[in-house]
Amino acid sequence: MSRTGTWRPVLSRSVLLRHDRVRGADLLVLPERVVVLRGAAGHIVRLCDGSHDVQGIVDELGARFPDAPVADEVPVFLGKLRGEGWLG
């Protein structure tokens, strides 16, 4: 397992990111389960395409949301998704 800083998160094969227009929310669609993403979670997950490492995701989101505590919160959030098996 790579260190968090050099890890390039990507959605696991069985996980799809979708936007639900009715709910106005981004969703992670998993086998037999749907997870509703709240707040900026959809913005974070969209950057999990395998081309950005964690620092790149933090930098991108920091530029978009300069007042948000992305450097502290994004790596923790990504680690939780990885722990669930939703990110590889």
ROROGU-149606 format. One record per atom (N, C-alpha, C, CB): residue number from 1; residue in three letters; z, y, x. Coordinates in steps of 0.2 Angstrom, whole numbers. Glycine has a CB too. Example, Ala and Ser with C-alpha at 12.3 -4.5 7.8 and 13.67 -1.06 7.14 Angstrom:
ROZA   num   residu       Z       Y       X
ROZA     1      ALA      39     -28      66
ROZA     1      ALA      39     -22      62
ROZA     1      ALA      39     -16      66
ROZA     1      ALA      45     -22      57
ROZA     2      SER      35     -11      64
ROZA     2      SER      36      -5      68
ROZA     2      SER      39       0      64
ROZA     2      SER      29      -3      70
REM end
This chain:
ROZA   num   residu       Z       Y       X
ROZA     1      MET       0      -6       4
ROZA     1      MET       0       0       0
ROZA     1      MET       0       6       4
ROZA     1      MET       6       0      -5
ROZA     2      SER      -4      11       3
ROZA     2      SER      -5      17       7
ROZA     2      SER       1      22       5
ROZA     2      SER     -12      20       6
ROZA     3      ARG       2      26      10
ROZA     3      ARG       7      32       9
ROZA     3      ARG       4      36       3
ROZA     3      ARG       8      36      15
ROZA     4      THR       8      39      -1
ROZA     4      THR       6      43      -6
ROZA     4      THR       2      49      -4
ROZA     4      THR      13      46      -9
ROZA     5      GLY       3      52       2
ROZA     5      GLY      -2      57       4
ROZA     5      GLY      -9      55       5
ROZA     5      GLY       1      60      10
ROZA     6      THR     -10      49       7
ROZA     6      THR     -17      47       9
ROZA     6      THR     -20      43       3
ROZA     6      THR     -17      43      15
ROZA     7      TRP     -16      41      -2
ROZA     7      TRP     -18      37      -8
ROZA     7      TRP     -23      41     -12
ROZA     7      TRP     -12      35     -12
ROZA     8      ARG     -29      38     -14
ROZA     8      ARG     -34      41     -18
ROZA     8      ARG     -34      38     -25
ROZA     8      ARG     -41      41     -15
ROZA     9      PRO     -30      41     -29
ROZA     9      PRO     -29      37     -36
ROZA     9      PRO     -35      37     -40
ROZA     9      PRO     -23      41     -40
ROZA    10      VAL     -35      31     -43
ROZA    10      VAL     -41      30     -48
ROZA    10      VAL     -38      26     -53
ROZA    10      VAL     -47      26     -44
ROZA    11      LEU     -41      27     -59
ROZA    11      LEU     -39      23     -65
ROZA    11      LEU     -40      15     -64
ROZA    11      LEU     -42      25     -72
ROZA    12      SER     -35      11     -66
ROZA    12      SER     -36       4     -66
ROZA    12      SER     -42       2     -70
ROZA    12      SER     -30       0     -68
ROZA    13      ARG     -45      -4     -69
ROZA    13      ARG     -51      -6     -73
ROZA    13      ARG     -49      -6     -80
ROZA    13      ARG     -53     -13     -70
ROZA    14      SER     -44      -8     -82
ROZA    14      SER     -42      -9     -89
ROZA    14      SER     -40      -3     -93
ROZA    14      SER     -37     -14     -90
ROZA    15      VAL     -40       3     -89
ROZA    15      VAL     -38       9     -92
ROZA    15      VAL     -44      14     -93
ROZA    15      VAL     -32      12     -88
ROZA    16      LEU     -44      17     -99
ROZA    16      LEU     -49      22    -100
ROZA    16      LEU     -46      29    -102
ROZA    16      LEU     -54      20    -106
ROZA    17      LEU     -49      34    -100
ROZA    17      LEU     -46      41    -102
ROZA    17      LEU     -51      44    -107
ROZA    17      LEU     -46      46     -96
ROZA    18      ARG     -48      45    -113
ROZA    18      ARG     -52      48    -118
ROZA    18      ARG     -49      54    -121
ROZA    18      ARG     -53      43    -124
ROZA    19      HIS     -53      58    -124
ROZA    19      HIS     -50      64    -128
ROZA    19      HIS     -50      63    -135
ROZA    19      HIS     -53      71    -126
ROZA    20      ASP     -45      64    -139
ROZA    20      ASP     -45      63    -146
ROZA    20      ASP     -45      70    -149
ROZA    20      ASP     -38      59    -148
ROZA    21      ARG     -51      71    -152
ROZA    21      ARG     -51      78    -155
ROZA    21      ARG     -47      79    -161
ROZA    21      ARG     -59      79    -157
ROZA    22      VAL     -45      74    -165
ROZA    22      VAL     -41      74    -171
ROZA    22      VAL     -34      76    -168
ROZA    22      VAL     -41      68    -175
ROZA    23      ARG     -31      73    -163
ROZA    23      ARG     -25      75    -161
ROZA    23      ARG     -25      81    -156
ROZA    23      ARG     -22      69    -157
ROZA    24      GLY     -31      82    -154
ROZA    24      GLY     -31      88    -149
ROZA    24      GLY     -27      86    -142
ROZA    24      GLY     -28      94    -151
ROZA    25      ALA     -28      79    -141
ROZA    25      ALA     -24      77    -135
ROZA    25      ALA     -28      72    -131
ROZA    25      ALA     -18      73    -137
ROZA    26      ASP     -27      71    -124
ROZA    26      ASP     -30      66    -120
ROZA    26      ASP     -26      60    -121
ROZA    26      ASP     -30      68    -113
ROZA    27      LEU     -29      54    -120
ROZA    27      LEU     -26      48    -121
ROZA    27      LEU     -28      43    -116
ROZA    27      LEU     -29      44    -128
ROZA    28      LEU     -24      39    -114
ROZA    28      LEU     -25      33    -109
ROZA    28      LEU     -26      27    -114
ROZA    28      LEU     -20      32    -104
ROZA    29      VAL     -31      24    -114
ROZA    29      VAL     -33      18    -119
ROZA    29      VAL     -32      12    -114
ROZA    29      VAL     -40      19    -122
ROZA    30      LEU     -27       8    -116
ROZA    30      LEU     -26       2    -112
ROZA    30      LEU     -27      -4    -117
ROZA    30      LEU     -19       2    -109
ROZA    31      PRO     -27     -10    -114
ROZA    31      PRO     -28     -16    -119
ROZA    31      PRO     -21     -16    -124
ROZA    31      PRO     -28     -22    -115
ROZA    32      GLU     -23     -16    -130
ROZA    32      GLU     -18     -16    -135
ROZA    32      GLU     -13     -10    -135
ROZA    32      GLU     -14     -23    -135
ROZA    33      ARG     -14      -5    -132
ROZA    33      ARG     -10       1    -132
ROZA    33      ARG     -13       7    -130
ROZA    33      ARG      -4       0    -126
ROZA    34      VAL     -11      13    -133
ROZA    34      VAL     -13      19    -132
ROZA    34      VAL      -8      24    -130
ROZA    34      VAL     -17      22    -138
ROZA    35      VAL      -9      28    -125
ROZA    35      VAL      -3      32    -122
ROZA    35      VAL      -6      39    -123
ROZA    35      VAL      -2      31    -115
ROZA    36      VAL      -2      43    -127
ROZA    36      VAL      -4      50    -128
ROZA    36      VAL      -2      54    -122
ROZA    36      VAL      -1      53    -135
ROZA    37      LEU      -6      58    -119
ROZA    37      LEU      -4      62    -113
ROZA    37      LEU      -3      69    -115
ROZA    37      LEU     -10      62    -108
ROZA    38      ARG       3      72    -113
ROZA    38      ARG       5      78    -115
ROZA    38      ARG       4      83    -110
ROZA    38      ARG      12      78    -118
ROZA    39      GLY       4      90    -112
ROZA    39      GLY       4      95    -107
ROZA    39      GLY      -2      95    -102
ROZA    39      GLY      10      95    -103
ROZA    40      ALA      -1      95     -96
ROZA    40      ALA      -6      95     -91
ROZA    40      ALA      -8      88     -88
ROZA    40      ALA      -4      99     -85
ROZA    41      ALA      -5      83     -91
ROZA    41      ALA      -6      76     -89
ROZA    41      ALA     -14      74     -89
ROZA    41      ALA      -2      71     -93
ROZA    42      GLY     -17      77     -94
ROZA    42      GLY     -24      75     -94
ROZA    42      GLY     -28      78     -88
ROZA    42      GLY     -27      77    -101
ROZA    43      HIS     -26      84     -87
ROZA    43      HIS     -29      88     -81
ROZA    43      HIS     -28      84     -74
ROZA    43      HIS     -27      95     -80
ROZA    44      ILE     -22      81     -74
ROZA    44      ILE     -20      77     -68
ROZA    44      ILE     -24      71     -68
ROZA    44      ILE     -13      76     -68
ROZA    45      VAL     -24      67     -73
ROZA    45      VAL     -28      61     -73
ROZA    45      VAL     -35      61     -72
ROZA    45      VAL     -26      57     -80
ROZA    46      ARG     -38      67     -75
ROZA    46      ARG     -45      68     -74
ROZA    46      ARG     -47      68     -66
ROZA    46      ARG     -48      74     -77
ROZA    47      LEU     -43      70     -62
ROZA    47      LEU     -44      71     -55
ROZA    47      LEU     -43      64     -51
ROZA    47      LEU     -39      76     -52
ROZA    48      CYS     -41      59     -55
ROZA    48      CYS     -39      53     -52
ROZA    48      CYS     -46      49     -52
ROZA    48      CYS     -34      49     -56
ROZA    49      ASP     -51      51     -48
ROZA    49      ASP     -57      47     -48
ROZA    49      ASP     -59      44     -42
ROZA    49      ASP     -63      53     -50
ROZA    50      GLY     -54      43     -38
ROZA    50      GLY     -55      40     -31
ROZA    50      GLY     -58      44     -26
ROZA    50      GLY     -59      34     -32
ROZA    51      SER     -60      51     -27
ROZA    51      SER     -62      55     -22
ROZA    51      SER     -57      60     -20
ROZA    51      SER     -68      59     -25
ROZA    52      HIS     -52      61     -23
ROZA    52      HIS     -46      65     -21
ROZA    52      HIS     -40      61     -19
ROZA    52      HIS     -44      70     -27
ROZA    53      ASP     -37      63     -13
ROZA    53      ASP     -31      61     -12
ROZA    53      ASP     -26      65     -16
ROZA    53      ASP     -29      61      -4
ROZA    54      VAL     -19      63     -15
ROZA    54      VAL     -14      66     -19
ROZA    54      VAL     -14      73     -17
ROZA    54      VAL      -7      63     -18
ROZA    55      GLN     -14      75     -11
ROZA    55      GLN     -14      82      -9
ROZA    55      GLN     -20      86     -11
ROZA    55      GLN     -14      83      -1
ROZA    56      GLY     -26      83     -12
ROZA    56      GLY     -31      86     -15
ROZA    56      GLY     -30      88     -22
ROZA    56      GLY     -38      82     -14
ROZA    57      ILE     -27      83     -25
ROZA    57      ILE     -26      84     -33
ROZA    57      ILE     -21      90     -33
ROZA    57      ILE     -23      78     -36
ROZA    58      VAL     -16      90     -29
ROZA    58      VAL     -11      95     -29
ROZA    58      VAL     -14     102     -28
ROZA    58      VAL      -5      94     -24
ROZA    59      ASP     -18     102     -23
ROZA    59      ASP     -22     108     -21
ROZA    59      ASP     -26     111     -27
ROZA    59      ASP     -26     107     -15
ROZA    60      GLU     -30     106     -30
ROZA    60      GLU     -34     108     -35
ROZA    60      GLU     -30     111     -41
ROZA    60      GLU     -38     102     -37
ROZA    61      LEU     -25     107     -43
ROZA    61      LEU     -21     110     -49
ROZA    61      LEU     -17     116     -47
ROZA    61      LEU     -16     104     -51
ROZA    62      GLY     -15     117     -41
ROZA    62      GLY     -12     123     -39
ROZA    62      GLY     -16     129     -39
ROZA    62      GLY      -9     122     -32
ROZA    63      ALA     -22     128     -38
ROZA    63      ALA     -27     134     -38
ROZA    63      ALA     -28     135     -46
ROZA    63      ALA     -34     132     -35
ROZA    64      ARG     -29     130     -50
ROZA    64      ARG     -30     131     -57
ROZA    64      ARG     -24     134     -61
ROZA    64      ARG     -32     125     -61
ROZA    65      PHE     -18     132     -59
ROZA    65      PHE     -11     134     -62
ROZA    65      PHE      -7     136     -57
ROZA    65      PHE      -8     128     -66
ROZA    66      PRO      -8     142     -54
ROZA    66      PRO      -4     145     -48
ROZA    66      PRO       4     145     -50
ROZA    66      PRO      -6     151     -46
ROZA    67      ASP       6     146     -56
ROZA    67      ASP      13     147     -57
ROZA    67      ASP      17     140     -58
ROZA    67      ASP      14     151     -63
ROZA    68      ALA      13     135     -59
ROZA    68      ALA      16     128     -60
ROZA    68      ALA      18     125     -54
ROZA    68      ALA      10     124     -64
ROZA    69      PRO      24     121     -55
ROZA    69      PRO      27     117     -49
ROZA    69      PRO      23     111     -47
ROZA    69      PRO      34     116     -51
ROZA    70      VAL      16     111     -46
ROZA    70      VAL      12     105     -45
ROZA    70      VAL      14     101     -39
ROZA    70      VAL       5     107     -45
ROZA    71      ALA      16     105     -34
ROZA    71      ALA      18     101     -28
ROZA    71      ALA      24      96     -28
ROZA    71      ALA      19     106     -22
ROZA    72      ASP      28      98     -33
ROZA    72      ASP      34      94     -34
ROZA    72      ASP      33      89     -39
ROZA    72      ASP      40      98     -36
ROZA    73      GLU      29      91     -45
ROZA    73      GLU      29      86     -50
ROZA    73      GLU      23      81     -50
ROZA    73      GLU      28      90     -56
ROZA    74      VAL      17      84     -48
ROZA    74      VAL      11      79     -48
ROZA    74      VAL      12      73     -44
ROZA    74      VAL       5      83     -45
ROZA    75      PRO      15      73     -38
ROZA    75      PRO      16      66     -35
ROZA    75      PRO      20      62     -38
ROZA    75      PRO      18      68     -27
ROZA    76      VAL      26      64     -41
ROZA    76      VAL      30      60     -45
ROZA    76      VAL      27      57     -51
ROZA    76      VAL      36      64     -47
ROZA    77      PHE      23      61     -55
ROZA    77      PHE      19      59     -61
ROZA    77      PHE      14      53     -59
ROZA    77      PHE      16      65     -64
ROZA    78      LEU      11      54     -53
ROZA    78      LEU       6      49     -51
ROZA    78      LEU       9      43     -49
ROZA    78      LEU       2      52     -45
ROZA    79      GLY      15      44     -46
ROZA    79      GLY      19      38     -44
ROZA    79      GLY      21      34     -50
ROZA    79      GLY      25      40     -40
ROZA    80      LYS      23      37     -55
ROZA    80      LYS      25      34     -62
ROZA    80      LYS      19      30     -65
ROZA    80      LYS      28      39     -67
ROZA    81      LEU      13      33     -65
ROZA    81      LEU       7      30     -67
ROZA    81      LEU       5      24     -63
ROZA    81      LEU       1      35     -68
ROZA    82      ARG       6      25     -57
ROZA    82      ARG       5      19     -52
ROZA    82      ARG      10      13     -53
ROZA    82      ARG       5      21     -45
ROZA    83      GLY      16      15     -54
ROZA    83      GLY      21      10     -56
ROZA    83      GLY      20       6     -62
ROZA    83      GLY      28      13     -56
ROZA    84      GLU      17      10     -67
ROZA    84      GLU      15       6     -73
ROZA    84      GLU       9       2     -73
ROZA    84      GLU      13      12     -79
ROZA    85      GLY       5       3     -67
ROZA    85      GLY      -1      -1     -66
ROZA    85      GLY      -7       2     -69
ROZA    85      GLY       0      -8     -69
ROZA    86      TRP      -7       8     -71
ROZA    86      TRP     -12      12     -74
ROZA    86      TRP     -17      15     -69
ROZA    86      TRP     -10      17     -79
ROZA    87      LEU     -14      16     -62
ROZA    87      LEU     -18      19     -57
ROZA    87      LEU     -18      14     -51
ROZA    87      LEU     -15      26     -55
ROZA    88      GLY     -24      14     -48
ROZA    88      GLY     -24      10     -42
ROZA    88      GLY     -25      14     -36
ROZA    88      GLY     -30       5     -42
REM end
